[in-house]
Amino acid sequence: MLKDYIKDRVIELSHFIIETRATVRQGAKKFGISKSTVHKDVSERLQLVQPNLVSSVREVLDENKSERHIRGGNATKDKYLHLLANNKNC
């Protein structure tokens, strides 16, 4: 049986992910937990606590997973543009 604070966190985390289309990393940062705990909360514990939210959370996480290579590429591009701008100022 899950403790009440874990149940509450699982439900809050799930609503946060659905409403903000958040990534696992964003959820972990917002709730002060590890990415592994986010995965465990939404893949195992959510099914026990509130099964009607599972498909909505899974949809958001699958979408984020399919787009992560784009976000990673943009982050790398931004990093090098920033470095280039700083070198021009020297």
Secondary structure, 3 states (H helix, E strand, C coil): CCCHHHHHHHHHHHHHHHHHCCCHHHHHHHHCCCHHHHHHHHHHHHHHHCHHHHHHHHHHHHHHHHHHHHHHHHHHHHHHHHHHHHHHCC
